[in-house]
Amino acid sequence: DILKGKDVLELGSGVGLVGLVAATKANSVLLSDLATSSVALCRLSINLKGNAHITDKCKAAKLKWASPSDHEHVLATHPSGFDYVIGADVFYFRASLKAGLTTAHTLLKPDGVFLCASAVRSDQMEDALYEVGSSTEWELLSEPETLVSQMQHEGQTHKDFEGVLLFRWKKK
């Protein structure tokens, strides 16, 4: 319900599933991805039979993170920015994290929030995600939640799967 009536940008949408779910509550959702094929899949997903209740609320666009010209293009259609930027498992390297954070910061409204879910793959990436909250541009709103703490496979618990963390950052 936190997205109810809000304007949302999804980074790295892939086929658009997370953004489509957000659109069931949000005022508007822009699904974005760098890959042209992903943007095309998002557009197909938006227009699938049965999605009529969200078709008018969703758009898909190509977006290169940390690209001033791409940021300007998005802001031309959303001049006040977005209430929420969401990203589900989109950061794998520090460079992509920095670029994604730049884009989120640029396109969020002044009081906007970035919701970032990330699978724990390495200590270095997990550390980098925690460090965001101590930056001069972002405030960590709450301790990250562990969305999945164990994975079940054929009745066996795999201890080496550490889970998915949900971070909530607000622009400073």
Solvent accessible surface area in square Angstrom, and as a share of the most:
residue,aa,sasa,rsa
1,D,131,0.68
2,I,100,0.51
3,L,25,0.13
4,K,138,0.59
5,G,52,0.50
6,K,74,0.31
7,D,29,0.15
8,V,0,0.00
9,L,0,0.00
10,E,4,0.02
11,L,0,0.00
12,G,25,0.24
13,S,10,0.07
14,G,28,0.27
15,V,84,0.48
16,G,0,0.00
17,L,121,0.60
18,V,63,0.36
19,G,0,0.00
20,L,22,0.11
21,V,94,0.54
22,A,6,0.05
23,A,0,0.00
24,T,72,0.42
25,K,100,0.42
26,A,2,0.01
27,N,85,0.43
28,S,24,0.15
29,V,2,0.01
30,L,9,0.04
31,L,0,0.00
32,S,1,0.00
33,D,20,0.10
34,L,101,0.50
35,A,44,0.34
36,T,90,0.52
37,S,77,0.50
38,S,19,0.12
39,V,6,0.03
40,A,49,0.38
41,L,80,0.40
42,C,1,0.00
43,R,123,0.45
44,L,118,0.59
45,S,17,0.11
46,I,7,0.03
47,N,99,0.51
48,L,107,0.53
49,K,207,0.88
50,G,59,0.57
51,N,26,0.13
52,A,86,0.66
53,H,118,0.53
54,I,4,0.02
55,T,43,0.25
56,D,132,0.68
57,K,56,0.24
58,C,3,0.02
59,K,124,0.52
60,A,10,0.07
61,A,18,0.14
62,K,108,0.46
63,L,1,0.00
64,K,116,0.49
65,W,48,0.17
66,A,45,0.35
67,S,17,0.11
68,P,97,0.61
69,S,78,0.50
70,D,35,0.18
71,H,10,0.05
72,E,121,0.54
73,H,121,0.54
74,V,4,0.02
75,L,52,0.26
76,A,80,0.62
77,T,96,0.56
78,H,38,0.17
79,P,111,0.70
80,S,78,0.50
81,G,4,0.04
82,F,0,0.00
83,D,28,0.14
84,Y,31,0.12
85,V,0,0.00
86,I,12,0.06
87,G,3,0.02
88,A,39,0.30
89,D,47,0.24
90,V,17,0.10
91,F,2,0.01
92,Y,109,0.41
93,F,147,0.61
94,R,126,0.46
95,A,79,0.61
96,S,30,0.20
97,L,10,0.05
98,K,148,0.63
99,A,25,0.19
100,G,0,0.00
101,L,21,0.11
102,T,56,0.33
103,T,0,0.00
104,A,0,0.00
105,H,41,0.18
106,T,59,0.34
107,L,0,0.00
108,L,7,0.03
109,K,40,0.17
110,P,115,0.72
111,D,94,0.49
112,G,1,0.01
113,V,20,0.11
114,F,0,0.00
115,L,22,0.11
116,C,1,0.00
117,A,19,0.15
118,S,1,0.00
119,A,19,0.15
120,V,29,0.17
121,R,134,0.49
122,S,43,0.28
123,D,97,0.50
124,Q,121,0.54
125,M,16,0.07
126,E,39,0.18
127,D,75,0.39
128,A,4,0.03
129,L,5,0.02
130,Y,87,0.33
131,E,89,0.40
132,V,8,0.05
133,G,17,0.17
134,S,93,0.60
135,S,38,0.24
136,T,124,0.72
137,E,88,0.40
138,W,4,0.01
139,E,78,0.35
140,L,44,0.22
141,L,74,0.37
142,S,49,0.32
143,E,130,0.58
144,P,19,0.12
145,E,76,0.34
146,T,73,0.42
147,L,90,0.45
148,V,60,0.35
149,S,76,0.49
150,Q,91,0.40
151,M,84,0.38
152,Q,116,0.51
153,H,97,0.43
154,E,151,0.68
155,G,74,0.71
156,Q,119,0.53
157,T,51,0.30
158,H,65,0.29
159,K,158,0.67
160,D,124,0.64
161,F,63,0.26
162,E,102,0.46
163,G,1,0.01
164,V,33,0.19
165,L,11,0.06
166,L,31,0.16
167,F,0,0.00
168,R,61,0.22
169,W,0,0.00
170,K,63,0.27
171,K,33,0.14
172,K,134,0.57
